[in-house]
């Protein structure tokens, strides 16, 4: 059982991990604290992104020789593999750490096993101390590592009667300016934004993330176009404003495997009814953000195409997290899978 000093050290480590700092993607945010045998903090550290030392190594560097015989308190199980940096397990053993307390077990199958390796080397290990709080710091990374695919958020704008365009194909603008500004912030925070070839051909969608003045944000998602139809060379989605991946496939699993291999952990699905149906058919939508504009059309493409549902018993069940107004539009967020983290406002 962790002592009072160790519990306080975990509070400090969690605060370090959750605090402001650089974007660590595709790595998780991690904090670490070193306690000497008297319970005093002699080192602390936070991970600052790919290529930078992990939090344990930073904390050990601060502690220096005082790390020998000390306790390491970490928000994530120390890694046990060589990537851009060496294994944290080796660093902890070399420093003479005698006890390790960590919160979240590492869900990454490549890096897991650090706790067992340390215990096998004679280190006293206590796992899963405030694990839920640690998971909440890296919800999307955790989901992606556990499922070995990106978290998929389906975003759409529809009329009150569930139409996403008029019979003539026009869809600008179903939602209002406040909703559209939110969508650009969603894109900025996503790793990829996905549409079908039909959306590119019909709407000439740009798929960039822009502020309310129209200027591009510094961070842009990977633009992903899915489908067999040829993308015109003049399409805006092929311009140099952001990277674009054209996938000549209808295989959703192939799309998700390819994106995960490219370190995409959160994909924003903005495609039309056909692409949404394809993802629903294989249970590959995790959460939904719907913007409902105060309009009625009565005809035109519906929100989602056919995906094999014939009776009410086959309907997918959503769990609503939030319903409110964004400008003149209703905005609701929901989860389709129990494991998906809810959308919270700071995600925007």
N, C-alpha and C positions, 0 to 999 in steps of 0.2 A: 504494500500500500504506500502510495506516495506521501511524503512528509509535507508539513505546512510549507516549508521552503521550496520543495519540489512543485507543489501545487501553484505557489506564487510564480515560480519560474515558468510553468506552463502558461499561466495567464500572460506573462511577459512575452513568451514565444509566439502565442497566438496573436497578440497585439502587433508584434513586429511583422508577422506574415500578412495580417489584414490591413496594415497601415499604408499610407501613400508611398509610392515608389514607381520605378519604371515597369513597363509591361514585360512580364517574364515569358510570355507565350513563345514557344509551345510548352514551356516548363511550368510547373505549379509555383505558387507563392508559398515559401517555407520560412519559418523562423526557428532559431535555435538559441539556447542559453546553456552556459557551462557553470556548474556550481562546484565550489571546492568542498572538501569534507566538512567544513563548518557551516555550509549552507549559504555562503556568500557568492554572489555572482562575480565571476572573474572573466567572463567573455560572453558576447552575444553577437548574433549575425542574422542577416536576411539574404536570401538569394535574389540576385538582380538580373537574371536572365541567361539565355544560352551563352556558353563560353565563359561565364563568370563563375567563381567558386561557389559551391553550394553553401547553404546557411551554416552547416556544421563546421565546414572548413574555415569560414570567416570567424566563427566563434572560437574555434580552437586556436587560430592565429592570434586573436586577442588574448586568450588565456595563457599562451606560451607554456612555460614549464609548470604552471599551476594546474594544467589540465591533467597531470599525472595523478591518478587516484580519485579523479573528480567524477561528477555525474553530468551527462549530457541530456538535456531536455529538448525535444524536437517535435515540431508539429506533424511531421511526416516520417514514416519509417525510413531510416538511412538507406540510401541506394546501395546495391550490391552488384554494380556492373560498371563497365568502362564505356563512357560515351565521349562527349567533348571534354569531360574531366574524369578523374579516376574515381573509384568507389569510395563513398563516405565511410563504409565499414573499415576499409584499410586505414583511412586517416584517423578514425577514432581509436583503433587498436594501436597504431603507431604512437599516438599521443598519450597512451596509458590510461584511457578512460575505463573506469571499473563498473559503471552503471549507466544504462541508457533507458530513458523513459520517452516513449513517443505516443502521439495521439492517433493519427490515421495510418492504418496499414497501407502500404503502397499498392494501388490497384493496377499499376503498370506491370504486365507479366515480364517485361524485359528487365525491370529494375528491382522487382520484389525479392524477398528472401533475406534482407539485411538483418532483421531481428534474429532469425534462426542462425545466421552465420556468426553474429556477435555472441549469441548464447553458446554456440559450439566452441567458441574461442575462450570461454570462461567469463564473459561479461554478464552481469546481472541485467536482465531485460524485463521491462514492464511495458506492455502494449495496450493500446486502445484507451488511453487516458484522455477523456474529453474528445473522443474521436468525432462525434457529431459536429462539434464546433469547428474542428479542423476541416471536415468535409465541406462545411458551409463556406469556407474561404475560397475553395476551388471547385465549385459545383459543376461547371461545364467540363473542366479537365477531368474530374473524377468520373463523370458520366462517360466521356469518350474513352477513357482507359478501361473502364469496366465493360463497356460494350464493344470496344474495338471498332468504333465508327463515330462519326460526328453526331452530336445532338442536332436534330432537325427541328427548326421552328418554321411553321407555315404561316406566312403573313398574307392577308388578302384584304381587299376593299370591296364591299358589295353594297347594293341598294337594300332597302328594308325588305324587299321581296326576293332577296337572294340572287340578284343578277350582277354579273361582273362586267357587263358591257351591254350596250344597246343592240337591237337587231342589226344595225348597220356596222357594228364592230367598234363604234366609238366608246371610249371609257374615260375620257378626261372631261371633267374630273368627278368621279364618284365621291371621293372623300375630299375634305377641306384642307386648307393650307396648314393648319396645326397638325393634322394627322400626317400629312406628307412630310412635314419637318421631323416628326417622330420617326418615321420610316427611315429617313436619312441617318438619324442617329443610331438606329438599329443596325443599318448596314455598316456604319463605321465601326461598331463593336463586334460585328460578325467576322468570321474568317473567310466566308464565301457567301455569295448570293447566287441562287440557281433559278434559271428559267428554261422553258422549252424553246425550241427553234421557232415555233409559231409566234411567241411573244416578241422575239427579235425581228422576225419578218414583218409582222403586222404593225407593231408599235415602235419599231426601231429603238427599243429600250437601251438606255445608256448604262444603267446599273451601277453608277458611281454613288459615292456618299458625299453630299454637299451641304453647306450651311445655308441659312435662309437668304443669303445674298447670291447664292449660286456658286460660290467658290468651293473648290474641292477640299475636303478634309485631308490632313496629312496622312492618315491611315485609310487605305482603301481595301475592300474585300477582293478576294479572287472572284472574277466573274465567270460563271460556269453556264454553258449553253448545252442542253441535252436534247438529242434527237437526230434523226437521219436527214432531215431537210437541210439543204445547203444554206449556209449563212452568207449573205451578200458581202463581198469584199468592202463595200462602202458602209457597212453597218457600223453604227457608233460604238457598239460593244467591242469592236476590234481595234479601237483607237488606243493610243499609248497612255491614256489617263490611268489605267489599271491593267493588271495582268488578266488575260482571258484564257480559259480552257474550254475548247469545243470538244464534246464527247459524242461521237457518232454511235449512240446506243440508246436503247430503251430499257436497259437492265439497271434497275435501281441499286441492286447490290453491288454491281460493278462500279457505279458512280460513287457510292459511299466508300468502298474499299480504296478507290483511287484518291479520293479526297483525304481520307484518313492517313494514307501514306504520304501525303503532302502536308501533314501537320494541321489539317483543318479539323478543329474540334467543335465548331459551331457553324452550321450551314443554315442560311436563311432562304427558305423556299418561297419564291415569288412567282412561280410559273402559273399558267392558267389552269382551267378545270382538268385538262388531260393529264398534265404532269402531277397535279395534286392527287388525282385518282390513282395514278401509278404508285405513288409513295404510300397512300392509304392501303392499297391492295396488299402490300408486303409489310404492313405495320411499321413503317419507317418514318412516321411523323410523331414527334414527341410532345410538342406543345404548339398552340395556335394563338395567333394574335389577329383578331378580326376588327376591322374598321367598318362601321355601318353608316353610310351616308344617308341623310334624310330625304331620300328620293324613292320613287316608285317607277318601274319600267313596264312590268307586266309581261315582257318578252325579252329575249336575248339569252346569251350563254348563262347557264346557272353556275353557282359557286364551285361545284365539283362535278366531274363526269362520272359515268357509271364505273363502279369498281367491284361488281359482283354481289351487291347486297340486294336481296329480294324480299326479306321479311323484317319486321321490326326487331326480331330476336337477333338479327345479324348486325344491327346498327352498332357503330362504335360509340362507346360511352366517354364523354368528356367530364373533366372535373374543373369547374370554374374557379379561378383564383381571384379575378378582379373584373368588375364592370363599372364603367364610368364614362364621363364625357371628355372628349378631346376636341376643343372648339365646338362645332355644331354636330360632330359625329359621336356615335356611341362606340366605345372601344372596350372589347372584352378579351381577356386572356384565359387560357385553359390548358390543361394537360391531358394528353391522350395516353401516356404511360405513367405508371405510378412512380417509376424511378426518375422521371424527368424533374429537374429543379424548376420551381415556379418562376415566371418572369417577374422581376421586381423593378421598380422605377429606376434604380441606379444602373440597371442594364442598358438604359437608353442614354 
